[in-house]
Amino acid sequence: MERVHNFNAGPAVLPEEVLLEAQADLFNYKGLGLSVMEMSHRSKEYQEIIDETNAAVKRILGIGEDFEVLFLQGGASLQFLMVPMNFAFDSKEANYINTGQWATKALKEAKKIGKKVHVAATSEDRNFSYIPKTWTLSDNPSYLHITNNNTIFGTEWKIDPATPADVPLIADMSSNFMSKPIEMDKYDLIYAGAQKNVGPSGTVVVIIRKSLLEQSITNLPTMLDYKIHAKNGSMYNTPATFTIYMIGLVMKWIEGYGGLAKIEQSNIAKAKYIYDAIDHSDGFYKGTVDIEDRSLMNITFRLPSEELEEQLIKEAKKAGMIGLKGHRDVGGCRASTYNALPLKAAHDLAEFMKLFSQKNG
């Protein structure tokens, strides 16, 4: 059957080439007589898979041996806890910039375990419709944590923020990881759930500067200790073997595409189709965030009524476009245009939106 245009926010669309390669290898991986899902994570064959995936992440991001790449479980939500457990020292304050629901959850986890938390800036005053342009760190910060892209509200940091040399910058990049080049020299730790841009659900990619790792708090529960996972090459416990294999295939696809600069060009073109349909609709569609802070990954908009929003979502599904319902906490519509979404899908949605507004405006 023909594939739909998949605008889901996550788990999200994967490259067709990746799915077909995984399909070909699913029953009998490289002639070994078994699937990756059946393979021992201690085998030489699987070690090659995880090593190459690790190396590919480093190649694409242009990072060297001063960073560790980890493939962990528990998603970004567990990272909300692991970050303060490892790096929020009792004598300091963990600093957060709050730009939406996931940033709010991150800082709440730090508070739950008794860490001192300072909100350096927030956009809550306008329902998270913008990215703060200024922030104030506490007097003695352990780190500054940001959420680079807001999947629910549709905002994205356009410039990597700078912090003082002694203040690590930590970022949740779950929904825009590998969507554009990253100035990795500005970051000390980034984490990203795989299920947006780099694979299926089940793994979070963590990239951590070794000098930060050396400073981490000691005597932590084993599974929450970054040092343990780094020492064991992400294999202290059985990793999500198939998800990591799929991440490796996506990394190969990104490199074959031309790298992150080419990926970014494609993402800009896709987003332009849909934002133009919103902006040129004579007010029928209304974007929900400040134009300068619009996400390339998650495009959020409203229609004149909730009834029309439901109608658009229903008719779009009949036309082969799924996943346009906004997050349950905010309503409206949302089109997620992750790396693997074809340009044609964004074009077709934009044309559909134009026709819909003409019929219902």
N, C-alpha and C positions, 0 to 999 in steps of 0.2 A: 504494500500500500504506500501511497505518497505520504511523506512526513509532513507534520504540521509545522507552522511557524510558532516556535515555542518561546514565549515572553515571560516564562515563570522566573521568579526571583531566586529560586534555589530550593531543592536541587534544580539545576538549570541545564540549558542546551549544551551538548557536547559536540565537538567536530565530527562530522560524518565519517571522515577518514579514520579517526580514532576508533569509532564504534565498529567500523567494518574490520579493522585490523584485530581488535579484541575479539570480534565474532569469529574470525578465521582461526585464532589461537585458543579459543575458549575450551574446546574439547581436547586438543592435543597441542600443547605449547611447544613450538619449535622442534617437533618430532620426539619429545621426551615421553610421550604416552600418558600425560596427565595435564590437568588444568593448573594455572597459577593458583587458583583457589584451593587446590589440593596439595600444593607444593609445601614442603617444610621450609619455614623461614630460616632454618639453620643450614639449608643446602647451599652448595656452591652456586647453583643456578639462580636461586633467589637473591643471594648476596650480590650477584652481578646486576640484577634488576634494581635493587635499592641503591647500590653504588652509582650506577649510571644515572638514576633519577636525581640523586643528590648532586652529582657533577653537572647535570644539565641545568638545574636550578641556579647553580653558581655561575655557569657560563652565560646564561640569559641575563642575569642581573649584574654580571661583571664584578662579582665579589671573589675574594681569594681565601686563603687559609686563616684569615683573621676572623672569619665567621663560621659558626656551626649551623648546619641545616638539619632540623629534626622533623620527623613525621610522627606526630602524637595523636592520641585519641581524646575524645571528650569535646571536640569542636572548640570554637572560639569561646563558648560559654565556660569551659573549664579554664581557659587562659585568663578569664576575668579573675579567677581565684589564684592561679599559679603565679601570675605577675606580682601581685602584692605580697604573696607568701615568700617569694624569692628575693624581692628587691625593695619592699617598703619597710625600711628600718625603723625600729621603735623610736629612735631619737630624731626622726625626720618626718616630713609630711609627703604623702603620695599626692601628686598634682594631676588633675584631670580637666580637660576641656570637654564640656558636655554639649554634644550636637545632636542628640536624639536618643531613641530608646536603648540602643545597644551600648552607647556611652554611659547612659544612666545605669544600666545593669552592671557595667564594669566597675563603676565607682561604688555602687552599693555592695558588691562582693568584698571590696577592700574594707568597707565599714563593718561588714558582718564579722570579720575576723579580728576586729579591734584595732585596725590601722588608722592612723591619723590621715584624714583626707582633706585636701584643699581644692575647691573648684576654681580654677584659674580663669575660666570664662565659660559662659553658657549662652545658648541662643533660645533658651526656653521661653523668654519673654515674648517671642513671636512664633511660638509653636514650632521651633526648630526649622524655620524657613530660610536660614542663612548660616554662613560660617563666620564665627567671630573673627574680627581682623586684629584685635589686640587682646592681650591676656596679661595677668599679673601672677607671677609665681609666688609661692610662700617664701618665707625667709630661709628655710632650710629644706629644700625639696629633695626627695629620694629620686624622683623621675617625673617626667611629664608624659601623660598618656593621651593620645588622640584616637579618634575613629575616622579614618581617612574618607570613607564614603558611607553615607547614611542610606541604607537600603530602603527603609520605610518612608522617610520624608523626602528623599531625592536630592540631597546636597552632597557636595564633594569638595575636599580641599584641593585647590588648584596650585598652590605653592607649598612645598615642604617647609614647615615651620622650623626656624632656627632656635636652638636653646644654648645656654652657656655651656662651655666645655665640660663642666663637672656635673651637668644635669642630663642624664640619659633620656633620649627620646624614644618612646615606646608607642607602637601603633597597631591597632586592629585594622588590617587591610582586607578583611574577608571578602568584601564585595567589589574591590577594584584591583586586587592583586594580579599582577601580570597583564594589566590592561594598558600600561604605558610605562615608559622608562622611569626608574626610581633613583633618586639621589641617595644611594645607600650610605654614603659617607655621613649623612645627617642622622641616620637611625642607628640605634643600639639594639633594638629588638623589634621585629615585626612578626605578626601571626595572622594566619588567614585560613578560614575553613575552605576546604578544597571544592565544595559543591557549587561555587559560583562560576569560577573561571578556569579551574585547573583539574577538575576531576569529579567523580561522584562523591557522595557524602561518606563520612567515616574517618576522615583524617584531617588534622589541622597541620599546616606547614608553619614551622617556627624557625625564624632566622635570627640568631643571637650572636652579638659580638663577643668574642672570647674574653676580652678584657672585662666586660660586664659580668660574664658568667663567673669569673674568678672572684667577684665581689659578693656573690649571692649569699644569702643567709644560710647558715648550716643547721644540721640536725632536723631537717624537714622530713615529713612522711615520704617514703621512697618514691612513690608514683607521682609526687608533686615536686620533685627535685630535678631541675633542669640538668644539673651536673651528672646525675645518674643516667639520664637519657642520653646525654652527649657522650659520656664515657662508654656506653654500650651501643653506640651507633643506632639509636632509635629502636633497639631490640632488647631492652631490659625485659619487656613482656612481649607476647606475640603481637606484632603490628598488624594493621589492617592491610594485609598483603595485596589483595586484589586492587584496592583503592590506590595504593602506592604504585603498583604496576600501571594503572590507568593514568596517574599523574605523569609517569614517565613517558607514556605515549603522547599526552598533551604537550609536554615539554618538547618532544620531537616535532610535533605539529607547529608549535610556535617558532622554533628555529627554522623549519622549512618555509614558514610564512614570510620570514625575513626579520624576525625579532620583534622587540617591543615597540620600536619606532614605527614599523609598518602596521603592527596591531593597533597602535594609537590612531594612526591615520584612518584606518577602517572604522574604528569606534566613533571618531569625530563625524565621519560621513553618515553613519547610521543614525546617530543622535540628531544630526542636522535635519534629516528627513522628517523626523517626528516633531522636533521642536518647531520647525517651520510650519507644520500642519497646525500646531497649537497657536502659534503667534499670528498666523494669517487667517484665522477663523472668525474674525470680527467679534471676538469675545465669547464665542460659543464654547471653546475650550479655554480653561484658565490654568496656567501653570501654578504650582503651589509654592515655589521657592524663588528667591531673588535670582535674576537671570545670570549674574556673574558667578553664582555658586551652584549652578545646575550640574547635576551628575551626568556623566556620559554613560553610566551603567544602569541607572534606575530613573526613568522619566515618569514623574508623577503629575497628574492633572485631574481637574474636575470638569463636570458638565453642568448645565443649568439646573438639573435636578437629579436626585438619586435614581428616579425611575428611568431617566435617559441613560444614566451610567449603566444600570442593569441591562437595558436594551442594547447598548453598544457592546457590552461584554458577551451577551447572548448571540447577537448577530455576527460578531467577529468570530466566535467559535464555529458557527455554521460555515463561515468563510475560510476555516482552517487556521485561525489564529487563536491561541490559547494563552492563559496566564495573565490576563489584563486586569484582573480584579485587584484593587488596592489592598494593602495590609488591613486585616480586620480591625486594628486599633484606630485607623485613620480614615478608612473608606476611600472613595474615589476610584481612580484608575491608575495603573502603573504598567509601564512597558519596560522590561529589563532587557537590555541590549548587550549582553555579555559577548566576550570575544568570539565565540563559536556561532553566534547568530549571523546568518548570511545577510549581506547587504540587501538582497532582494526582499527579505522579510521586513526590514525597516521601511523600504520603499512601498511595499504592498500595504503595510499598516497605515502609512501616511495617506496613501490614495484612498483607502477605506474610510479613514477619518474625515477626509474632505467630502466624500460622497455622503457620509452619515450626517455631517453638519448641514449640508445643502438640503437634505431631505427633512431634517428635524429642527432646523434653526428658525 
